[in-house]
Amino acid sequence: MSALEKYILAIITTDKTKAAGGTAIFICKTTEEMNFYAKNLEAILDGIAHGIGDDMYVIVKH
């Protein structure tokens, strides 16, 4: 069996109803704050930030 190669590292959103457990979730008050967290967490976690609509980013490891 192969090792897990792709997984979600974090979710950043402005709408807390769109995210539930299983990974780190960051709830932001503004879109600007969400963009700031996405950019920085992408670098810190060595992942890639993918925008899901206007109110959510998912940081994944490829």
Beta strands, then each sheet from edge to edge (+ up, - down):
strand 1: 7-13
strand 2: 24-27
strand 3: 48-51
strand 4: 56-61
sheet 1: 2+ 1+ 4- 3+
end
